[in-house]
């Protein structure tokens, strides 16, 4: 399954969540959408962390992460975008791009996304659903491809 190796699936063209190939990676739509417009940037090679990317690939990855953030801002109009590059659970380089919204409580908005309860990550109501989320996905994709 493509989820077993998301980077290789993006490289092979079999990752259905890929929206666009950018100079420094693949922009993919998030599996969960409790914050509508959540995206991830995958690198163009299967490595564990940012420090294993040589220049100029490292700079291209970070520039592409910002480009994906610009697309999320333009498509979703959040208050801001949070960027996370962790690798603690999934041991491969990837950058999370989270829109943050006024509709979140002030207390929640002031804290990292990772403090949302586990049900936000696993509840079927928050899973990517083309009928609910493709309009946002298309806007982000159009911005990236413009």
KEFI-848694 format. One record per residue (C-alpha): residue number from 0; residue in one letter; y, x, z. Coordinates in Angstrom, 1 decimal. Layout:
% residues N
<site><seq>NUM</seq><type>a</type><y>Y</y><x>X</x><z>Z</z></site>
...
//
This chain:
% residues 146
<site><seq>0</seq><type>x</type><y>0.0</y><x>0.0</x><z>0.0</z></site>
<site><seq>1</seq><type>x</type><y>3.5</y><x>1.1</x><z>-0.7</z></site>
<site><seq>2</seq><type>x</type><y>4.5</y><x>0.9</x><z>3.0</z></site>
<site><seq>3</seq><type>x</type><y>2.0</y><x>3.7</x><z>3.8</z></site>
<site><seq>4</seq><type>x</type><y>4.3</y><x>6.2</x><z>2.0</z></site>
<site><seq>5</seq><type>x</type><y>7.6</y><x>4.6</x><z>1.3</z></site>
<site><seq>6</seq><type>x</type><y>9.1</y><x>7.8</x><z>-0.2</z></site>
<site><seq>7</seq><type>x</type><y>6.2</y><x>8.5</x><z>-2.6</z></site>
<site><seq>8</seq><type>x</type><y>6.3</y><x>4.8</x><z>-3.6</z></site>
<site><seq>9</seq><type>x</type><y>10.0</y><x>5.1</x><z>-4.4</z></site>
<site><seq>10</seq><type>x</type><y>9.4</y><x>8.2</x><z>-6.4</z></site>
<site><seq>11</seq><type>x</type><y>6.5</y><x>6.5</x><z>-8.3</z></site>
<site><seq>12</seq><type>x</type><y>8.5</y><x>3.3</x><z>-8.8</z></site>
<site><seq>13</seq><type>x</type><y>6.2</y><x>1.1</x><z>-6.8</z></site>
<site><seq>14</seq><type>x</type><y>8.4</y><x>0.5</x><z>-3.7</z></site>
<site><seq>15</seq><type>x</type><y>9.7</y><x>-3.0</x><z>-4.4</z></site>
<site><seq>16</seq><type>x</type><y>12.5</y><x>-2.6</x><z>-1.9</z></site>
<site><seq>17</seq><type>x</type><y>14.3</y><x>0.1</x><z>-4.0</z></site>
<site><seq>18</seq><type>x</type><y>17.7</y><x>-1.2</x><z>-5.2</z></site>
<site><seq>19</seq><type>x</type><y>18.9</y><x>2.0</x><z>-6.9</z></site>
<site><seq>20</seq><type>x</type><y>18.3</y><x>5.7</x><z>-7.3</z></site>
<site><seq>21</seq><type>x</type><y>21.3</y><x>7.6</x><z>-6.1</z></site>
<site><seq>22</seq><type>x</type><y>22.0</y><x>11.4</x><z>-6.5</z></site>
<site><seq>23</seq><type>x</type><y>20.6</y><x>12.1</x><z>-3.0</z></site>
<site><seq>24</seq><type>x</type><y>17.9</y><x>9.5</x><z>-2.5</z></site>
<site><seq>25</seq><type>x</type><y>16.7</y><x>6.0</x><z>-3.0</z></site>
<site><seq>26</seq><type>x</type><y>18.7</y><x>3.0</x><z>-1.6</z></site>
<site><seq>27</seq><type>x</type><y>16.3</y><x>0.4</x><z>-0.3</z></site>
<site><seq>28</seq><type>x</type><y>16.8</y><x>-3.0</x><z>1.2</z></site>
<site><seq>29</seq><type>x</type><y>15.6</y><x>-3.3</x><z>4.8</z></site>
<site><seq>30</seq><type>x</type><y>12.3</y><x>-5.0</x><z>5.8</z></site>
<site><seq>31</seq><type>x</type><y>14.1</y><x>-6.9</x><z>8.5</z></site>
<site><seq>32</seq><type>x</type><y>17.5</y><x>-8.6</x><z>8.1</z></site>
<site><seq>33</seq><type>x</type><y>18.6</y><x>-9.8</x><z>11.5</z></site>
<site><seq>34</seq><type>x</type><y>21.8</y><x>-7.9</x><z>10.5</z></site>
<site><seq>35</seq><type>x</type><y>22.1</y><x>-9.1</x><z>6.9</z></site>
<site><seq>36</seq><type>x</type><y>22.5</y><x>-6.2</x><z>4.5</z></site>
<site><seq>37</seq><type>x</type><y>20.6</y><x>-3.7</x><z>6.5</z></site>
<site><seq>38</seq><type>x</type><y>19.5</y><x>-0.9</x><z>4.2</z></site>
<site><seq>39</seq><type>x</type><y>17.8</y><x>2.5</x><z>4.3</z></site>
<site><seq>40</seq><type>x</type><y>18.2</y><x>5.7</x><z>2.3</z></site>
<site><seq>41</seq><type>x</type><y>15.0</y><x>7.5</x><z>1.5</z></site>
<site><seq>42</seq><type>x</type><y>15.1</y><x>11.1</x><z>0.2</z></site>
<site><seq>43</seq><type>x</type><y>13.8</y><x>12.2</x><z>-3.2</z></site>
<site><seq>44</seq><type>x</type><y>11.1</y><x>14.4</x><z>-1.5</z></site>
<site><seq>45</seq><type>x</type><y>8.7</y><x>13.8</x><z>1.3</z></site>
<site><seq>46</seq><type>x</type><y>10.1</y><x>15.8</x><z>4.2</z></site>
<site><seq>47</seq><type>x</type><y>10.4</y><x>15.3</x><z>7.9</z></site>
<site><seq>48</seq><type>x</type><y>14.1</y><x>15.8</x><z>8.6</z></site>
<site><seq>49</seq><type>x</type><y>17.6</y><x>16.5</x><z>7.3</z></site>
<site><seq>50</seq><type>x</type><y>17.3</y><x>20.2</x><z>8.3</z></site>
<site><seq>51</seq><type>x</type><y>14.4</y><x>20.7</x><z>5.9</z></site>
<site><seq>52</seq><type>x</type><y>16.6</y><x>19.8</x><z>2.9</z></site>
<site><seq>53</seq><type>x</type><y>18.2</y><x>22.8</x><z>1.3</z></site>
<site><seq>54</seq><type>x</type><y>21.7</y><x>22.7</x><z>-0.1</z></site>
<site><seq>55</seq><type>x</type><y>22.8</y><x>21.0</x><z>-2.3</z></site>
<site><seq>56</seq><type>x</type><y>20.1</y><x>18.3</x><z>-1.7</z></site>
<site><seq>57</seq><type>x</type><y>21.3</y><x>17.9</x><z>1.9</z></site>
<site><seq>58</seq><type>x</type><y>24.9</y><x>17.3</x><z>0.9</z></site>
<site><seq>59</seq><type>x</type><y>23.7</y><x>14.8</x><z>-1.8</z></site>
<site><seq>60</seq><type>x</type><y>21.6</y><x>12.9</x><z>0.7</z></site>
<site><seq>61</seq><type>x</type><y>24.6</y><x>12.6</x><z>3.1</z></site>
<site><seq>62</seq><type>x</type><y>26.9</y><x>11.6</x><z>0.3</z></site>
<site><seq>63</seq><type>x</type><y>24.4</y><x>9.0</x><z>-0.9</z></site>
<site><seq>64</seq><type>x</type><y>24.1</y><x>7.6</x><z>2.6</z></site>
<site><seq>65</seq><type>x</type><y>27.9</y><x>7.1</x><z>2.7</z></site>
<site><seq>66</seq><type>x</type><y>27.8</y><x>5.6</x><z>-0.8</z></site>
<site><seq>67</seq><type>x</type><y>25.1</y><x>3.1</x><z>0.5</z></site>
<site><seq>68</seq><type>x</type><y>27.4</y><x>2.3</x><z>3.4</z></site>
<site><seq>69</seq><type>x</type><y>30.3</y><x>1.7</x><z>1.0</z></site>
<site><seq>70</seq><type>x</type><y>28.1</y><x>-0.8</x><z>-0.9</z></site>
<site><seq>71</seq><type>x</type><y>27.1</y><x>-2.6</x><z>2.3</z></site>
<site><seq>72</seq><type>x</type><y>30.8</y><x>-2.8</x><z>3.4</z></site>
<site><seq>73</seq><type>x</type><y>31.8</y><x>-4.2</x><z>0.0</z></site>
<site><seq>74</seq><type>x</type><y>28.9</y><x>-6.7</x><z>-0.2</z></site>
<site><seq>75</seq><type>x</type><y>28.7</y><x>-7.9</x><z>3.4</z></site>
<site><seq>76</seq><type>x</type><y>32.3</y><x>-7.4</x><z>4.9</z></site>
<site><seq>77</seq><type>x</type><y>31.1</y><x>-6.3</x><z>8.3</z></site>
<site><seq>78</seq><type>x</type><y>33.3</y><x>-5.0</x><z>11.1</z></site>
<site><seq>79</seq><type>x</type><y>31.8</y><x>-1.6</x><z>10.5</z></site>
<site><seq>80</seq><type>x</type><y>28.7</y><x>0.2</x><z>9.5</z></site>
<site><seq>81</seq><type>x</type><y>26.4</y><x>2.2</x><z>11.8</z></site>
<site><seq>82</seq><type>x</type><y>24.4</y><x>5.1</x><z>10.4</z></site>
<site><seq>83</seq><type>x</type><y>21.2</y><x>6.4</x><z>12.1</z></site>
<site><seq>84</seq><type>x</type><y>19.0</y><x>9.2</x><z>11.2</z></site>
<site><seq>85</seq><type>x</type><y>16.3</y><x>9.4</x><z>13.8</z></site>
<site><seq>86</seq><type>x</type><y>12.7</y><x>10.0</x><z>12.7</z></site>
<site><seq>87</seq><type>x</type><y>11.3</y><x>9.3</x><z>16.1</z></site>
<site><seq>88</seq><type>x</type><y>8.9</y><x>6.6</x><z>15.1</z></site>
<site><seq>89</seq><type>x</type><y>8.6</y><x>7.2</x><z>11.3</z></site>
<site><seq>90</seq><type>x</type><y>8.3</y><x>11.0</x><z>11.0</z></site>
<site><seq>91</seq><type>x</type><y>10.0</y><x>11.3</x><z>7.6</z></site>
<site><seq>92</seq><type>x</type><y>13.6</y><x>11.7</x><z>6.6</z></site>
<site><seq>93</seq><type>x</type><y>15.4</y><x>8.4</x><z>6.2</z></site>
<site><seq>94</seq><type>x</type><y>18.9</y><x>7.1</x><z>7.1</z></site>
<site><seq>95</seq><type>x</type><y>19.4</y><x>3.6</x><z>8.5</z></site>
<site><seq>96</seq><type>x</type><y>22.6</y><x>1.8</x><z>7.3</z></site>
<site><seq>97</seq><type>x</type><y>23.4</y><x>-1.2</x><z>9.6</z></site>
<site><seq>98</seq><type>x</type><y>26.3</y><x>-3.6</x><z>9.1</z></site>
<site><seq>99</seq><type>x</type><y>27.7</y><x>-4.8</x><z>12.3</z></site>
<site><seq>100</seq><type>x</type><y>29.3</y><x>-8.2</x><z>12.6</z></site>
<site><seq>101</seq><type>x</type><y>31.9</y><x>-10.2</x><z>14.6</z></site>
<site><seq>102</seq><type>x</type><y>29.1</y><x>-12.8</x><z>15.1</z></site>
<site><seq>103</seq><type>x</type><y>27.4</y><x>-10.3</x><z>17.4</z></site>
<site><seq>104</seq><type>x</type><y>28.3</y><x>-10.6</x><z>21.0</z></site>
<site><seq>105</seq><type>x</type><y>31.0</y><x>-8.0</x><z>22.1</z></site>
<site><seq>106</seq><type>x</type><y>28.4</y><x>-6.5</x><z>24.5</z></site>
<site><seq>107</seq><type>x</type><y>25.8</y><x>-6.2</x><z>21.8</z></site>
<site><seq>108</seq><type>x</type><y>28.3</y><x>-4.9</x><z>19.2</z></site>
<site><seq>109</seq><type>x</type><y>29.3</y><x>-2.1</x><z>21.5</z></site>
<site><seq>110</seq><type>x</type><y>25.7</y><x>-0.9</x><z>21.8</z></site>
<site><seq>111</seq><type>x</type><y>23.2</y><x>0.7</x><z>19.3</z></site>
<site><seq>112</seq><type>x</type><y>21.2</y><x>-1.6</x><z>17.1</z></site>
<site><seq>113</seq><type>x</type><y>18.0</y><x>-0.2</x><z>18.7</z></site>
<site><seq>114</seq><type>x</type><y>18.8</y><x>-2.1</x><z>21.9</z></site>
<site><seq>115</seq><type>x</type><y>18.1</y><x>-5.4</x><z>20.1</z></site>
<site><seq>116</seq><type>x</type><y>14.9</y><x>-6.9</x><z>21.6</z></site>
<site><seq>117</seq><type>x</type><y>11.6</y><x>-6.2</x><z>19.8</z></site>
<site><seq>118</seq><type>x</type><y>11.4</y><x>-9.7</x><z>18.5</z></site>
<site><seq>119</seq><type>x</type><y>14.3</y><x>-8.9</x><z>16.2</z></site>
<site><seq>120</seq><type>x</type><y>12.2</y><x>-6.3</x><z>14.5</z></site>
<site><seq>121</seq><type>x</type><y>9.0</y><x>-8.3</x><z>14.3</z></site>
<site><seq>122</seq><type>x</type><y>9.8</y><x>-12.0</x><z>14.3</z></site>
<site><seq>123</seq><type>x</type><y>9.0</y><x>-13.6</x><z>10.9</z></site>
<site><seq>124</seq><type>x</type><y>12.5</y><x>-15.3</x><z>10.9</z></site>
<site><seq>125</seq><type>x</type><y>14.1</y><x>-11.9</x><z>10.5</z></site>
<site><seq>126</seq><type>x</type><y>11.8</y><x>-10.5</x><z>7.9</z></site>
<site><seq>127</seq><type>x</type><y>13.1</y><x>-9.9</x><z>4.4</z></site>
<site><seq>128</seq><type>x</type><y>12.9</y><x>-13.2</x><z>2.4</z></site>
<site><seq>129</seq><type>x</type><y>14.0</y><x>-13.2</x><z>-1.2</z></site>
<site><seq>130</seq><type>x</type><y>15.2</y><x>-16.8</x><z>-1.0</z></site>
<site><seq>131</seq><type>x</type><y>17.5</y><x>-16.0</x><z>2.0</z></site>
<site><seq>132</seq><type>x</type><y>18.5</y><x>-12.4</x><z>1.3</z></site>
<site><seq>133</seq><type>x</type><y>18.5</y><x>-11.7</x><z>-2.4</z></site>
<site><seq>134</seq><type>x</type><y>22.1</y><x>-12.7</x><z>-2.9</z></site>
<site><seq>135</seq><type>x</type><y>23.2</y><x>-9.9</x><z>-0.5</z></site>
<site><seq>136</seq><type>x</type><y>20.7</y><x>-7.5</x><z>-2.0</z></site>
<site><seq>137</seq><type>x</type><y>22.0</y><x>-8.2</x><z>-5.5</z></site>
<site><seq>138</seq><type>x</type><y>25.6</y><x>-7.6</x><z>-4.4</z></site>
<site><seq>139</seq><type>x</type><y>24.7</y><x>-4.2</x><z>-2.8</z></site>
<site><seq>140</seq><type>x</type><y>22.7</y><x>-3.2</x><z>-5.9</z></site>
<site><seq>141</seq><type>x</type><y>25.6</y><x>-4.2</x><z>-8.2</z></site>
<site><seq>142</seq><type>x</type><y>28.0</y><x>-2.1</x><z>-6.2</z></site>
<site><seq>143</seq><type>x</type><y>25.6</y><x>0.9</x><z>-6.3</z></site>
<site><seq>144</seq><type>x</type><y>25.1</y><x>0.6</x><z>-10.0</z></site>
<site><seq>145</seq><type>x</type><y>28.7</y><x>0.2</x><z>-11.0</z></site>
//
